[in-house]
Amino acid sequence: MVRIVQITDSHMAAEPELVETRRRDLARAVEAANRLSPDLVIHTGDASNTGQPEEYAIVRAEMDRLTAPYVITPGNRDSRPRMREAFGDLGWLPEGDGLLIYSVQSGPVRVISYDSKGPQTNKGWADEERLALLEREITAAEGGPVMIFMHHPPYELTEIPDPFQYADWAHAEALNALVAKHANVELVACGHAHRYIPGRVGNAPAHTLMCNASDLRKGPAKELGDAPVVMVYDFDAEGRLKDARLETFSEDAVAPAAE
Ligand SMILES: [Fe+2]
């Protein structure tokens, strides 16, 4: 069995009014993830609030408390160069100054980061260049099981005011068409919506997850207060998705940040 745990949208801030709660929220999510004994932790973006090095330094310090390896995909708030500076030594980010589309292997599952951060927009992006890079990563699995994680959900989020979170909806449709061509895509994990909204991408189940930053939760996710919540994905020995579920922890069930 392979277990992958998702954290998203920590929006880490360094300014005095925000740093305490944002850091505490990420520390709690890390502790919650550790209790689930995952094989890999994925962060689906907006790790930082404004893409500053000080924010990534905090994210790095807290994520390094994970007992499992972790990977991060960029959100609209993130900075590719600053992410490379903060996490480049961990070996999963592609070298150079291009897109952060890459893969890691977790047991039988090829876990692919799709970089959906658009140019000069807060919305998602899926042009031909990115789709070609994504397809290269999918086909490299040679039919073996694939999980894709990305910041912007390329499906209609019917319960929010603006359900279409790609700058050009044709991009989202093209991304769906690409995923639909590959039956080995088991799952697509997304962030950005700051609440839980299940959907489908291609023929694969997809989810958005409540944001880790408790003060930014939206809609029904607000009812969680500042309790940590993560998504758990369990795969069987062949890498087929067996279960995807939310895990919520009470605020005092997990230890606060050590400092
Ligand atoms: Fe976002």
py3Dmol code that shows the C-alpha trace and the ligand (Angstrom):
import py3Dmol

protein = """\
ATOM      1  CA  MET A   1       0.000   0.000   0.000  1.00  0.00           C
ATOM      2  CA  VAL A   2       1.068   3.564  -0.674  1.00  0.00           C
ATOM      3  CA  ARG A   3      -0.319   6.489   1.288  1.00  0.00           C
ATOM      4  CA  ILE A   4      -0.051  10.057   0.022  1.00  0.00           C
ATOM      5  CA  VAL A   5      -1.198  12.982   2.161  1.00  0.00           C
ATOM      6  CA  GLN A   6      -2.092  16.400   0.719  1.00  0.00           C
ATOM      7  CA  ILE A   7      -1.655  19.825   2.314  1.00  0.00           C
ATOM      8  CA  THR A   8      -2.556  22.983   0.412  1.00  0.00           C
ATOM      9  CA  ASP A   9      -2.638  26.780   0.460  1.00  0.00           C
ATOM     10  CA  SER A  10      -0.621  27.531   3.566  1.00  0.00           C
ATOM     11  CA  HIS A  11      -0.176  31.140   2.337  1.00  0.00           C
ATOM     12  CA  MET A  12       2.809  31.480   4.636  1.00  0.00           C
ATOM     13  CA  ALA A  13       3.354  35.104   5.619  1.00  0.00           C
ATOM     14  CA  ALA A  14       6.294  36.663   7.432  1.00  0.00           C
ATOM     15  CA  GLU A  15       4.663  39.876   8.650  1.00  0.00           C
ATOM     16  CA  PRO A  16       4.009  40.085  12.410  1.00  0.00           C
ATOM     17  CA  GLU A  17       0.178  40.169  12.163  1.00  0.00           C
ATOM     18  CA  LEU A  18       0.033  36.893  10.233  1.00  0.00           C
ATOM     19  CA  VAL A  19       3.137  34.833  10.878  1.00  0.00           C
ATOM     20  CA  GLU A  20       2.084  33.345  14.182  1.00  0.00           C
ATOM     21  CA  THR A  21      -1.196  31.792  13.020  1.00  0.00           C
ATOM     22  CA  ARG A  22      -0.003  30.818   9.553  1.00  0.00           C
ATOM     23  CA  ARG A  23       3.059  29.090  10.982  1.00  0.00           C
ATOM     24  CA  ARG A  24       0.998  27.370  13.663  1.00  0.00           C
ATOM     25  CA  ASP A  25      -1.485  26.164  11.042  1.00  0.00           C
ATOM     26  CA  LEU A  26       1.256  24.621   8.912  1.00  0.00           C
ATOM     27  CA  ALA A  27       2.928  23.077  11.972  1.00  0.00           C
ATOM     28  CA  ARG A  28      -0.389  21.450  12.917  1.00  0.00           C
ATOM     29  CA  ALA A  29      -0.921  20.094   9.402  1.00  0.00           C
ATOM     30  CA  VAL A  30       2.590  18.648   9.440  1.00  0.00           C
ATOM     31  CA  GLU A  31       1.891  16.976  12.776  1.00  0.00           C
ATOM     32  CA  ALA A  32      -1.444  15.668  11.455  1.00  0.00           C
ATOM     33  CA  ALA A  33       0.289  14.289   8.356  1.00  0.00           C
ATOM     34  CA  ASN A  34       2.944  12.599  10.477  1.00  0.00           C
ATOM     35  CA  ARG A  35       0.241  10.793  12.470  1.00  0.00           C
ATOM     36  CA  LEU A  36      -1.008   9.245   9.235  1.00  0.00           C
ATOM     37  CA  SER A  37       2.426   7.750   8.419  1.00  0.00           C
ATOM     38  CA  PRO A  38       2.385   8.702   4.736  1.00  0.00           C
ATOM     39  CA  ASP A  39       4.910   7.611   2.130  1.00  0.00           C
ATOM     40  CA  LEU A  40       4.826  11.054   0.518  1.00  0.00           C
ATOM     41  CA  VAL A  41       3.304  14.458   1.287  1.00  0.00           C
ATOM     42  CA  ILE A  42       2.221  16.757  -1.550  1.00  0.00           C
ATOM     43  CA  HIS A  43       1.641  20.492  -1.163  1.00  0.00           C
ATOM     44  CA  THR A  44      -0.680  21.783  -3.901  1.00  0.00           C
ATOM     45  CA  GLY A  45       0.513  25.353  -3.939  1.00  0.00           C
ATOM     46  CA  ASP A  46       0.248  28.815  -2.554  1.00  0.00           C
ATOM     47  CA  ALA A  47       2.787  27.583  -0.028  1.00  0.00           C
ATOM     48  CA  SER A  48       3.720  31.252   0.350  1.00  0.00           C
ATOM     49  CA  ASN A  49       1.474  34.293   0.453  1.00  0.00           C
ATOM     50  CA  THR A  50       3.646  36.667  -1.583  1.00  0.00           C
ATOM     51  CA  GLY A  51       6.530  34.548  -2.897  1.00  0.00           C
ATOM     52  CA  GLN A  52       9.170  36.028  -0.570  1.00  0.00           C
ATOM     53  CA  PRO A  53      12.267  34.160   0.651  1.00  0.00           C
ATOM     54  CA  GLU A  54      11.309  34.727   4.324  1.00  0.00           C
ATOM     55  CA  GLU A  55       8.014  32.939   3.721  1.00  0.00           C
ATOM     56  CA  TYR A  56       9.676  29.977   2.048  1.00  0.00           C
ATOM     57  CA  ALA A  57      12.196  29.758   4.877  1.00  0.00           C
ATOM     58  CA  ILE A  58       9.307  29.182   7.293  1.00  0.00           C
ATOM     59  CA  VAL A  59       7.617  26.683   4.967  1.00  0.00           C
ATOM     60  CA  ARG A  60      10.906  24.821   4.641  1.00  0.00           C
ATOM     61  CA  ALA A  61      11.487  24.723   8.399  1.00  0.00           C
ATOM     62  CA  GLU A  62       8.000  23.347   9.083  1.00  0.00           C
ATOM     63  CA  MET A  63       7.831  20.926   6.132  1.00  0.00           C
ATOM     64  CA  ASP A  64      11.229  19.541   7.126  1.00  0.00           C
ATOM     65  CA  ARG A  65       9.496  18.225  10.282  1.00  0.00           C
ATOM     66  CA  LEU A  66       7.588  15.769   8.098  1.00  0.00           C
ATOM     67  CA  THR A  67       8.697  12.186   8.590  1.00  0.00           C
ATOM     68  CA  ALA A  68       7.971  11.501   4.892  1.00  0.00           C
ATOM     69  CA  PRO A  69       9.500  13.104   1.809  1.00  0.00           C
ATOM     70  CA  TYR A  70       7.481  15.989   0.400  1.00  0.00           C
ATOM     71  CA  VAL A  71       7.029  17.851  -2.886  1.00  0.00           C
ATOM     72  CA  ILE A  72       5.428  21.199  -3.714  1.00  0.00           C
ATOM     73  CA  THR A  73       3.764  22.518  -6.887  1.00  0.00           C
ATOM     74  CA  PRO A  74       3.480  26.275  -7.432  1.00  0.00           C
ATOM     75  CA  GLY A  75       0.267  28.250  -6.916  1.00  0.00           C
ATOM     76  CA  ASN A  76      -0.565  31.687  -8.251  1.00  0.00           C
ATOM     77  CA  ARG A  77       0.975  33.241  -5.117  1.00  0.00           C
ATOM     78  CA  ASP A  78       4.246  31.359  -5.466  1.00  0.00           C
ATOM     79  CA  SER A  79       7.517  32.344  -7.118  1.00  0.00           C
ATOM     80  CA  ARG A  80       9.341  29.741  -9.173  1.00  0.00           C
ATOM     81  CA  PRO A  81      12.804  31.296  -8.595  1.00  0.00           C
ATOM     82  CA  ARG A  82      12.238  31.607  -4.839  1.00  0.00           C
ATOM     83  CA  MET A  83      10.919  28.032  -4.684  1.00  0.00           C
ATOM     84  CA  ARG A  84      14.052  26.842  -6.455  1.00  0.00           C
ATOM     85  CA  GLU A  85      16.211  28.726  -3.948  1.00  0.00           C
ATOM     86  CA  ALA A  86      14.305  27.302  -0.977  1.00  0.00           C
ATOM     87  CA  PHE A  87      13.790  23.693  -2.068  1.00  0.00           C
ATOM     88  CA  GLY A  88      16.208  23.084  -4.956  1.00  0.00           C
ATOM     89  CA  ASP A  89      18.592  21.068  -2.810  1.00  0.00           C
ATOM     90  CA  LEU A  90      15.887  18.457  -2.137  1.00  0.00           C
ATOM     91  CA  GLY A  91      16.296  17.172  -5.672  1.00  0.00           C
ATOM     92  CA  TRP A  92      12.749  17.162  -7.074  1.00  0.00           C
ATOM     93  CA  LEU A  93      12.555  20.554  -8.799  1.00  0.00           C
ATOM     94  CA  PRO A  94      13.753  20.688 -12.409  1.00  0.00           C
ATOM     95  CA  GLU A  95      16.942  22.696 -12.952  1.00  0.00           C
ATOM     96  CA  GLY A  96      17.025  25.900 -14.968  1.00  0.00           C
ATOM     97  CA  ASP A  97      14.431  28.652 -14.812  1.00  0.00           C
ATOM     98  CA  GLY A  98      11.464  27.025 -16.508  1.00  0.00           C
ATOM     99  CA  LEU A  99       8.174  25.504 -15.436  1.00  0.00           C
ATOM    100  CA  LEU A 100       7.933  23.291 -12.367  1.00  0.00           C
ATOM    101  CA  ILE A 101       6.520  20.247 -14.137  1.00  0.00           C
ATOM    102  CA  TYR A 102       8.284  17.187 -12.719  1.00  0.00           C
ATOM    103  CA  SER A 103       7.741  13.744 -11.219  1.00  0.00           C
ATOM    104  CA  VAL A 104       8.708  11.711  -8.215  1.00  0.00           C
ATOM    105  CA  GLN A 105       8.097   8.017  -7.711  1.00  0.00           C
ATOM    106  CA  SER A 106       6.255   6.791  -4.611  1.00  0.00           C
ATOM    107  CA  GLY A 107       6.228   2.991  -4.687  1.00  0.00           C
ATOM    108  CA  PRO A 108       4.337   2.049  -7.851  1.00  0.00           C
ATOM    109  CA  VAL A 109       2.779   5.524  -8.246  1.00  0.00           C
ATOM    110  CA  ARG A 110       4.354   8.174 -10.471  1.00  0.00           C
ATOM    111  CA  VAL A 111       3.442  11.493  -8.829  1.00  0.00           C
ATOM    112  CA  ILE A 112       3.482  14.401 -11.290  1.00  0.00           C
ATOM    113  CA  SER A 113       3.558  18.108 -10.461  1.00  0.00           C
ATOM    114  CA  TYR A 114       1.672  20.123 -13.070  1.00  0.00           C
ATOM    115  CA  ASP A 115       2.619  23.815 -12.892  1.00  0.00           C
ATOM    116  CA  SER A 116      -0.672  25.682 -13.440  1.00  0.00           C
ATOM    117  CA  LYS A 117       0.547  29.138 -12.383  1.00  0.00           C
ATOM    118  CA  GLY A 118      -0.403  31.502 -15.208  1.00  0.00           C
ATOM    119  CA  PRO A 119       1.527  34.539 -16.468  1.00  0.00           C
ATOM    120  CA  GLN A 120       0.081  37.849 -15.162  1.00  0.00           C
ATOM    121  CA  THR A 121      -3.077  36.174 -13.871  1.00  0.00           C
ATOM    122  CA  ASN A 122      -4.205  34.533 -10.645  1.00  0.00           C
ATOM    123  CA  LYS A 123      -5.961  31.906 -12.705  1.00  0.00           C
ATOM    124  CA  GLY A 124      -4.707  28.645 -14.125  1.00  0.00           C
ATOM    125  CA  TRP A 125      -2.827  28.027 -17.354  1.00  0.00           C
ATOM    126  CA  ALA A 126      -2.499  25.039 -19.674  1.00  0.00           C
ATOM    127  CA  ASP A 127      -0.969  26.030 -23.003  1.00  0.00           C
ATOM    128  CA  GLU A 128       0.555  23.665 -25.544  1.00  0.00           C
ATOM    129  CA  GLU A 129       4.037  23.824 -24.026  1.00  0.00           C
ATOM    130  CA  ARG A 130       2.791  22.784 -20.589  1.00  0.00           C
ATOM    131  CA  LEU A 131       0.490  20.091 -21.932  1.00  0.00           C
ATOM    132  CA  ALA A 132       3.416  18.613 -23.877  1.00  0.00           C
ATOM    133  CA  LEU A 133       5.545  18.566 -20.720  1.00  0.00           C
ATOM    134  CA  LEU A 134       2.714  16.958 -18.756  1.00  0.00           C
ATOM    135  CA  GLU A 135       2.141  14.330 -21.419  1.00  0.00           C
ATOM    136  CA  ARG A 136       5.841  13.511 -21.417  1.00  0.00           C
ATOM    137  CA  GLU A 137       5.659  12.866 -17.670  1.00  0.00           C
ATOM    138  CA  ILE A 138       2.504  10.743 -18.011  1.00  0.00           C
ATOM    139  CA  THR A 139       3.874   8.608 -20.832  1.00  0.00           C
ATOM    140  CA  ALA A 140       7.157   8.108 -18.944  1.00  0.00           C
ATOM    141  CA  ALA A 141       5.124   5.969 -16.518  1.00  0.00           C
ATOM    142  CA  GLU A 142       4.710   3.475 -19.420  1.00  0.00           C
ATOM    143  CA  GLY A 143       1.119   2.748 -18.447  1.00  0.00           C
ATOM    144  CA  GLY A 144       1.859   2.475 -14.740  1.00  0.00           C
ATOM    145  CA  PRO A 145      -0.302   4.359 -12.246  1.00  0.00           C
ATOM    146  CA  VAL A 146      -0.043   8.145 -12.204  1.00  0.00           C
ATOM    147  CA  MET A 147      -1.255  10.781  -9.768  1.00  0.00           C
ATOM    148  CA  ILE A 148      -1.166  14.428 -10.867  1.00  0.00           C
ATOM    149  CA  PHE A 149      -1.111  17.313  -8.420  1.00  0.00           C
ATOM    150  CA  MET A 150      -1.708  20.918  -9.457  1.00  0.00           C
ATOM    151  CA  HIS A 151      -2.833  24.162  -7.915  1.00  0.00           C
ATOM    152  CA  HIS A 152      -5.766  25.253 -10.112  1.00  0.00           C
ATOM    153  CA  PRO A 153      -8.666  22.807 -10.474  1.00  0.00           C
ATOM    154  CA  PRO A 154      -9.519  22.441 -14.200  1.00  0.00           C
ATOM    155  CA  TYR A 155     -13.158  21.591 -13.524  1.00  0.00           C
ATOM    156  CA  GLU A 156     -16.192  23.739 -12.883  1.00  0.00           C
ATOM    157  CA  LEU A 157     -16.456  24.697  -9.214  1.00  0.00           C
ATOM    158  CA  THR A 158     -20.220  25.095  -9.233  1.00  0.00           C
ATOM    159  CA  GLU A 159     -20.507  26.235  -5.625  1.00  0.00           C
ATOM    160  CA  ILE A 160     -18.259  29.300  -5.798  1.00  0.00           C
ATOM    161  CA  PRO A 161     -18.939  32.719  -7.379  1.00  0.00           C
ATOM    162  CA  ASP A 162     -16.457  32.210 -10.228  1.00  0.00           C
ATOM    163  CA  PRO A 163     -16.516  28.495 -11.086  1.00  0.00           C
ATOM    164  CA  PHE A 164     -13.956  28.774 -13.914  1.00  0.00           C
ATOM    165  CA  GLN A 165     -10.462  29.130 -12.482  1.00  0.00           C
ATOM    166  CA  TYR A 166      -8.476  28.980 -15.730  1.00  0.00           C
ATOM    167  CA  ALA A 167      -7.776  32.249 -17.533  1.00  0.00           C
ATOM    168  CA  ASP A 168      -8.982  30.687 -20.775  1.00  0.00           C
ATOM    169  CA  TRP A 169     -11.458  27.873 -20.222  1.00  0.00           C
ATOM    170  CA  ALA A 170     -10.237  26.238 -23.449  1.00  0.00           C
ATOM    171  CA  HIS A 171      -7.016  25.547 -21.493  1.00  0.00           C
ATOM    172  CA  ALA A 172      -8.963  23.619 -18.859  1.00  0.00           C
ATOM    173  CA  GLU A 173     -10.763  21.680 -21.564  1.00  0.00           C
ATOM    174  CA  ALA A 174      -7.478  20.807 -23.263  1.00  0.00           C
ATOM    175  CA  LEU A 175      -6.050  19.638 -19.940  1.00  0.00           C
ATOM    176  CA  ASN A 176      -9.097  17.427 -19.406  1.00  0.00           C
ATOM    177  CA  ALA A 177      -8.786  16.028 -22.930  1.00  0.00           C
ATOM    178  CA  LEU A 178      -5.138  15.165 -22.328  1.00  0.00           C
ATOM    179  CA  VAL A 179      -5.847  13.412 -19.034  1.00  0.00           C
ATOM    180  CA  ALA A 180      -8.787  11.549 -20.630  1.00  0.00           C
ATOM    181  CA  LYS A 181      -6.373  10.023 -23.179  1.00  0.00           C
ATOM    182  CA  HIS A 182      -4.421   8.311 -20.412  1.00  0.00           C
ATOM    183  CA  ALA A 183      -6.299   5.615 -18.502  1.00  0.00           C
ATOM    184  CA  ASN A 184      -3.378   5.267 -16.082  1.00  0.00           C
ATOM    185  CA  VAL A 185      -4.163   8.613 -14.406  1.00  0.00           C
ATOM    186  CA  GLU A 186      -5.655   7.490 -11.107  1.00  0.00           C
ATOM    187  CA  LEU A 187      -6.264  10.858  -9.510  1.00  0.00           C
ATOM    188  CA  VAL A 188      -5.857  14.641  -9.761  1.00  0.00           C
ATOM    189  CA  ALA A 189      -5.291  16.560  -6.495  1.00  0.00           C
ATOM    190  CA  CYS A 190      -5.822  20.340  -6.514  1.00  0.00           C
ATOM    191  CA  GLY A 191      -5.781  23.359  -4.218  1.00  0.00           C
ATOM    192  CA  HIS A 192      -6.675  27.026  -4.760  1.00  0.00           C
ATOM    193  CA  ALA A 193     -10.408  26.849  -3.894  1.00  0.00           C
ATOM    194  CA  HIS A 194      -9.751  27.042  -0.129  1.00  0.00           C
ATOM    195  CA  ARG A 195     -12.546  24.513   0.374  1.00  0.00           C
ATOM    196  CA  TYR A 196     -13.309  20.903  -0.467  1.00  0.00           C
ATOM    197  CA  ILE A 197     -14.912  20.457  -3.887  1.00  0.00           C
ATOM    198  CA  PRO A 198     -14.761  17.039  -5.571  1.00  0.00           C
ATOM    199  CA  GLY A 199     -14.895  16.759  -9.353  1.00  0.00           C
ATOM    200  CA  ARG A 200     -13.334  14.942 -12.292  1.00  0.00           C
ATOM    201  CA  VAL A 201     -10.465  15.689 -14.637  1.00  0.00           C
ATOM    202  CA  GLY A 202     -10.579  13.593 -17.783  1.00  0.00           C
ATOM    203  CA  ASN A 203     -11.911  10.307 -16.391  1.00  0.00           C
ATOM    204  CA  ALA A 204     -10.064  10.578 -13.097  1.00  0.00           C
ATOM    205  CA  PRO A 205     -11.481  11.643  -9.727  1.00  0.00           C
ATOM    206  CA  ALA A 206     -10.271  15.052  -8.600  1.00  0.00           C
ATOM    207  CA  HIS A 207     -10.505  17.080  -5.400  1.00  0.00           C
ATOM    208  CA  THR A 208      -9.746  20.483  -4.016  1.00  0.00           C
ATOM    209  CA  LEU A 209      -8.882  20.694  -0.329  1.00  0.00           C
ATOM    210  CA  MET A 210      -9.537  23.221   2.426  1.00  0.00           C
ATOM    211  CA  CYS A 211      -6.687  25.679   2.777  1.00  0.00           C
ATOM    212  CA  ASN A 212      -4.164  25.102   5.493  1.00  0.00           C
ATOM    213  CA  ALA A 213      -4.293  28.824   6.429  1.00  0.00           C
ATOM    214  CA  SER A 214      -7.295  28.689   8.768  1.00  0.00           C
ATOM    215  CA  ASP A 215      -8.126  32.390   8.442  1.00  0.00           C
ATOM    216  CA  LEU A 216      -8.584  32.020   4.673  1.00  0.00           C
ATOM    217  CA  ARG A 217     -11.074  29.144   4.671  1.00  0.00           C
ATOM    218  CA  LYS A 218     -14.151  29.713   2.559  1.00  0.00           C
ATOM    219  CA  GLY A 219     -17.765  28.551   2.669  1.00  0.00           C
ATOM    220  CA  PRO A 220     -18.393  25.349   4.651  1.00  0.00           C
ATOM    221  CA  ALA A 221     -14.646  25.048   5.329  1.00  0.00           C
ATOM    222  CA  LYS A 222     -14.990  27.955   7.768  1.00  0.00           C
ATOM    223  CA  GLU A 223     -16.851  25.642  10.141  1.00  0.00           C
ATOM    224  CA  LEU A 224     -13.601  23.789  10.775  1.00  0.00           C
ATOM    225  CA  GLY A 225     -12.217  26.793  12.641  1.00  0.00           C
ATOM    226  CA  ASP A 226      -8.472  26.354  12.889  1.00  0.00           C
ATOM    227  CA  ALA A 227      -8.487  22.565  13.077  1.00  0.00           C
ATOM    228  CA  PRO A 228      -5.926  20.948  10.778  1.00  0.00           C
ATOM    229  CA  VAL A 229      -7.342  19.074   7.808  1.00  0.00           C
ATOM    230  CA  VAL A 230      -5.508  17.035   5.212  1.00  0.00           C
ATOM    231  CA  MET A 231      -6.525  14.749   2.352  1.00  0.00           C
ATOM    232  CA  VAL A 232      -5.426  11.122   2.424  1.00  0.00           C
ATOM    233  CA  TYR A 233      -5.015   8.998  -0.698  1.00  0.00           C
ATOM    234  CA  ASP A 234      -4.490   5.272  -0.279  1.00  0.00           C
ATOM    235  CA  PHE A 235      -3.248   3.172  -3.190  1.00  0.00           C
ATOM    236  CA  ASP A 236      -2.957  -0.609  -3.317  1.00  0.00           C
ATOM    237  CA  ALA A 237       0.271  -2.492  -4.029  1.00  0.00           C
ATOM    238  CA  GLU A 238      -0.315  -2.070  -7.771  1.00  0.00           C
ATOM    239  CA  GLY A 239      -0.779   1.687  -7.356  1.00  0.00           C
ATOM    240  CA  ARG A 240      -4.538   1.745  -7.952  1.00  0.00           C
ATOM    241  CA  LEU A 241      -6.402   4.342  -5.913  1.00  0.00           C
ATOM    242  CA  LYS A 242      -8.434   2.600  -3.198  1.00  0.00           C
ATOM    243  CA  ASP A 243      -9.568   5.492  -1.022  1.00  0.00           C
ATOM    244  CA  ALA A 244      -9.521   9.290  -0.973  1.00  0.00           C
ATOM    245  CA  ARG A 245     -10.766  10.992   2.168  1.00  0.00           C
ATOM    246  CA  LEU A 246     -10.524  14.082   4.320  1.00  0.00           C
ATOM    247  CA  GLU A 247      -8.953  13.728   7.758  1.00  0.00           C
ATOM    248  CA  THR A 248      -9.769  16.429  10.269  1.00  0.00           C
ATOM    249  CA  PHE A 249      -8.062  16.700  13.624  1.00  0.00           C
ATOM    250  CA  SER A 250      -9.346  18.641  16.605  1.00  0.00           C
ATOM    251  CA  GLU A 251      -7.285  21.727  17.359  1.00  0.00           C
ATOM    252  CA  ASP A 252      -5.797  20.322  20.542  1.00  0.00           C
ATOM    253  CA  ALA A 253      -5.223  16.822  19.161  1.00  0.00           C
ATOM    254  CA  VAL A 254      -2.025  17.873  17.470  1.00  0.00           C
ATOM    255  CA  ALA A 255       0.915  19.559  19.098  1.00  0.00           C
ATOM    256  CA  PRO A 256       1.526  23.260  18.498  1.00  0.00           C
ATOM    257  CA  ALA A 257       4.716  24.424  16.836  1.00  0.00           C
ATOM    258  CA  ALA A 258       7.776  23.715  18.946  1.00  0.00           C
ATOM    259  CA  GLU A 259       8.946  27.338  18.914  1.00  0.00           C
TER     260      GLU A 259
END
"""
ligand_1 = """\
1
LIG
Fe -4.419 29.995 -5.349
"""
view = py3Dmol.view(width=600, height=400)
view.addModel(protein, "pdb")
view.setStyle({"model": 0}, {"cartoon": {"style": "trace"}})
view.addModel(ligand_1, "xyz")
view.setStyle({"model": 1}, {"stick": {}})
view.zoomTo()
view.show()
